[in-house]
């Protein structure tokens, strides 16, 4: 049995990532969903310049898949849509800070 688990809001990303076994200091990502959640954390916690630096440290294929997921999720309108939108906007430079 699978249960859909997503971050309820940006303020709870730290504990959410820990519950998923993701260490933000030295992430070991298992899949693109883990990568998406980490990107949401980076987008929430960092200005765009630092976000881009952190993304460059990750596996490129996982990042590409995570960005695709973020593009889809941001149109759904659920609790994760705002986080996903922030990821896409920072990734493509639509956010100036």
C-alpha positions in Angstrom: 0.0 0.0 0.0 1.3 3.5 -0.9 0.4 6.7 0.8 0.8 10.1 -0.9 2.9 12.2 1.3 3.6 15.8 0.4 4.8 18.8 2.3 1.8 20.6 3.8 3.4 24.0 3.5 6.9 25.6 3.2 7.4 26.2 6.9 7.3 22.4 7.5 9.8 21.4 4.7 12.6 20.7 7.2 10.7 18.1 9.1 9.2 16.7 6.0 12.6 16.1 4.4 13.9 14.5 7.6 10.9 12.2 7.6 11.7 11.2 4.1 15.3 10.5 5.0 16.7 13.4 3.1 19.7 15.3 4.6 19.7 18.8 3.1 23.5 19.1 3.9 24.4 16.0 2.0 21.4 14.8 0.1 21.3 11.2 -1.2 18.3 11.3 -3.6 16.5 8.1 -4.5 14.3 9.5 -7.2 12.9 12.6 -8.9 10.2 13.0 -6.2 12.9 13.3 -3.5 14.7 15.7 -5.8 11.5 17.8 -6.2 11.0 18.0 -2.5 14.6 19.1 -2.0 14.3 21.7 -4.8 11.2 23.0 -3.0 13.2 23.4 0.2 16.0 25.2 -1.7 13.6 27.5 -3.4 11.9 28.4 -0.1 15.1 28.9 1.9 17.4 30.5 -0.7 17.6 33.5 -3.1 17.8 32.5 -6.7 21.6 32.7 -6.9 22.1 30.2 -4.1 19.2 28.1 -5.4 21.1 27.8 -8.8 24.3 26.9 -7.0 22.6 24.1 -5.0 20.8 22.7 -8.0 24.1 22.5 -9.9 25.4 20.1 -7.2 22.6 17.6 -7.9 22.2 14.8 -10.4 21.2 16.5 -13.7 18.8 13.8 -14.8 16.9 13.9 -11.5 16.7 17.6 -11.6 15.2 17.6 -15.1 12.6 15.1 -14.0 11.8 17.0 -10.9 11.4 20.3 -12.9 9.0 18.4 -15.2 7.0 17.3 -12.1 7.1 20.8 -10.7 5.6 22.2 -13.9 2.7 19.8 -13.7 2.1 20.2 -10.0 2.1 24.0 -10.1 -1.0 23.8 -12.3 -3.0 21.5 -10.0 -3.8 24.0 -7.3 -3.2 21.7 -4.3 -1.0 22.6 -1.3 2.2 21.8 -3.1 1.4 24.0 -6.1 2.9 27.2 -4.6 6.1 25.4 -3.7 6.3 23.8 -7.2 5.7 27.2 -8.8 8.5 28.8 -6.8 10.9 26.0 -8.0 10.0 26.6 -11.7 10.2 30.3 -11.4 13.6 30.3 -9.7 14.9 27.6 -12.0 14.1 29.6 -15.1 15.0 32.9 -13.7 11.5 34.3 -13.4 12.3 35.5 -9.8 14.6 38.4 -9.2 16.0 38.8 -5.7 
